[in-house]
Amino acid sequence: MGLIGSLLLLPAAPARGAFWALRQALAEAEREYYDPAVIQRELAELSGRLERGEVDEAEFDRLEDALLDRLDEGRARRIDGTRTT
C-alpha cells in the first residue's frame, strides 16, 4: 500500500485496533472455556457439591452432561492445540 493509501486509511486505525483487541479477547475466552484442565476442575467442584448435598442427583447429572459436552466440543475444535474454524 502506498503513502496515499496509508494516509487515507489512517482515521480507521483506532477501529481496526479495537476490533483486533476484541478478537484477541474472544479467542482467549474460548481457550479458557474449552480448556480441559478448567473443565476437569469444574467437574471436581461439581462432585464436591453433590457430596455436600448442595445439588441433587438430577441437577448433578444435568450439569455433568453439560461439562462433558463442553469437553467433547473443545476436543473436536482442536488439532494439536489450535482451533479449527
C-alpha positions as CSV (number, residue, x, y, z in Angstrom):
1,M,0.0,0.0,0.0
2,G,1.4,3.4,-0.9
3,L,1.7,6.5,1.1
4,I,-1.6,8.0,-0.1
5,G,-3.5,4.8,0.8
6,S,-1.9,4.7,4.2
7,L,-2.9,8.3,4.8
8,L,-6.5,7.7,3.7
9,L,-6.9,4.7,6.0
10,L,-5.2,6.4,9.0
11,P,-8.6,7.6,10.5
12,A,-9.7,3.9,10.6
13,A,-6.7,2.8,12.6
14,P,-8.3,3.1,16.1
15,A,-11.3,1.0,14.9
16,R,-9.0,-1.7,13.4
17,G,-7.1,-1.8,16.7
18,A,-10.3,-2.1,18.7
19,F,-11.5,-5.0,16.6
20,W,-8.1,-6.7,16.9
21,A,-8.3,-6.4,20.7
22,L,-11.9,-7.8,20.7
23,R,-10.8,-10.7,18.5
24,Q,-7.9,-11.5,20.9
25,A,-10.2,-11.3,24.0
26,L,-12.7,-13.6,22.4
27,A,-10.0,-16.1,21.4
28,E,-8.6,-16.1,24.9
29,A,-12.1,-16.6,26.4
30,E,-12.8,-19.5,24.1
31,R,-9.4,-21.1,25.0
32,E,-10.3,-20.9,28.7
33,Y,-13.9,-22.0,28.2
34,Y,-12.7,-25.2,26.4
35,D,-9.6,-25.8,28.4
36,P,-9.7,-29.4,29.6
37,A,-8.0,-28.5,32.9
38,V,-10.7,-25.9,33.7
39,I,-13.4,-28.4,32.8
40,Q,-11.9,-31.1,35.0
41,R,-11.7,-28.6,37.9
42,E,-15.3,-27.7,37.4
43,L,-16.2,-31.4,37.4
44,A,-14.4,-32.0,40.6
45,E,-16.1,-29.0,42.2
46,L,-19.5,-30.3,41.0
47,S,-18.7,-33.7,42.6
48,G,-17.9,-32.0,45.8
49,R,-21.2,-30.1,45.7
50,L,-23.0,-33.4,45.2
51,E,-21.2,-34.9,48.2
52,R,-22.1,-31.9,50.4
53,G,-25.7,-32.1,49.3
54,E,-25.7,-28.7,47.6
55,V,-27.1,-30.3,44.4
56,D,-29.4,-33.3,43.9
57,E,-28.7,-36.2,41.5
58,A,-30.8,-34.8,38.7
59,E,-29.1,-31.4,38.8
60,F,-25.7,-33.1,39.1
61,D,-26.4,-35.2,36.0
62,R,-27.6,-32.2,34.0
63,L,-24.5,-30.1,34.9
64,E,-22.1,-33.0,34.4
65,D,-23.6,-33.7,31.0
66,A,-23.1,-30.0,30.0
67,L,-19.5,-30.1,31.2
68,L,-18.8,-33.3,29.4
69,D,-20.4,-31.9,26.2
70,R,-18.2,-28.8,26.5
71,L,-15.1,-31.1,26.9
72,D,-16.0,-33.1,23.8
73,E,-16.7,-29.9,21.8
74,G,-13.4,-28.4,22.9
75,R,-11.6,-31.6,21.8
76,A,-13.4,-31.5,18.4
77,R,-12.4,-27.9,17.8
78,R,-8.7,-28.5,18.4
79,I,-6.0,-30.1,16.3
80,D,-2.6,-30.0,18.1
81,G,-3.9,-27.4,20.5
82,T,-5.1,-25.0,17.8
83,R,-8.6,-24.0,17.0
84,T,-10.0,-25.2,13.7
85,T,-12.7,-22.9,12.1
